[in-house]
Amino acid sequence: MKSILDNRPVLAKQVADVAEVAGYLWQKGWAERNGGNITINITDVIDDEIRNMKPISEPVSIGTTLPHLKGCYFFCKGTNKRMRDLARWPMENGSVIRILDDCSSYVMIADNPVKPTSELPSHLSMHNYLIGSGSSYKAALHTHPIDLIAMTHNPAYLEKDKLTYLLWSMIPETRAFCPRGLGIIPYKMPSSVELAEATVKELADYDVVMWEKHGVCAVGENIMEAFDMVDTLSKSAQIYLTAKGMGFEPTGTSMEDMQALKEAFNLPK
């Protein structure tokens, strides 16, 4: 069967990277059943042949209007599809969609009529914000890291930047590789426009956003970068929880040392 990836190595590589990350999410236990979602903006690698492809679905409402996405193309994990299957068969468990001129609906164009993730409003709202702000980020990831979600069940960690500073203090790499920290969104209904709007608001200050008792969203220039930030935060959470499990409160890196690290590496915040 002919695929949209045929003879398009750049597009094929981006989809292959999504498949690779999907496999990592499953291996880490962050993607139970159909948990988690991935979308990547592939507009810059779309050619005229793809632009002229006929849709393989009727228009579908996004549920919100996103003016910066007119004519954009995305590869999306399918709703009710498993990450472990996306890793093996990306074009059977994901789809390419085109945003229509009304900026509030989309059609599927390839390879199969796989309906995109149920969190599409949140994902596309993030992409709309990124384009509107002039960002070069093109990937959005949502996943369920066990350790980070567990920490959101403690109200003390839901205070602004409390979890950010705690995780930064566990290992210097976290301060360096997730320099904008972790935003927190109080629990909201999954797949809702309210969750999408809250996520976009947090992206003004953070690259990674925690949905209380639900999961993490991260954005990056590519899907590997988005994954790496979540992976780094998860490592810090594991260090903290391991120390607590050993019966002591970890001392953490001092604020003075973190400030020195910020200045040495010219980090934001």
Secondary structure, DSSP 8 states (H G I E B T S, - for coil): ---TTTT-HHHHHHHHHHHHHHHHHHHTT---TT--EEEEE-GGG--HHHHT---SS--EE-SS--GGGTT-EEEEEBTT--HHHHHH-TTTSEEEEEE-TTSSEEEEEESS---B-TTHHHHHHHHHHHHHTT----EEEEE--HHHHHHTTSGGGGSTTHHHHHHHTT-HHHHHHSTT-EEEE----TT-HHHHHHHHHHHTT-SEEEETTTEEEEEESSHHHHHHHHHHHHHHHHHHHHHHHTTS------HHHHHHHHHHHT---
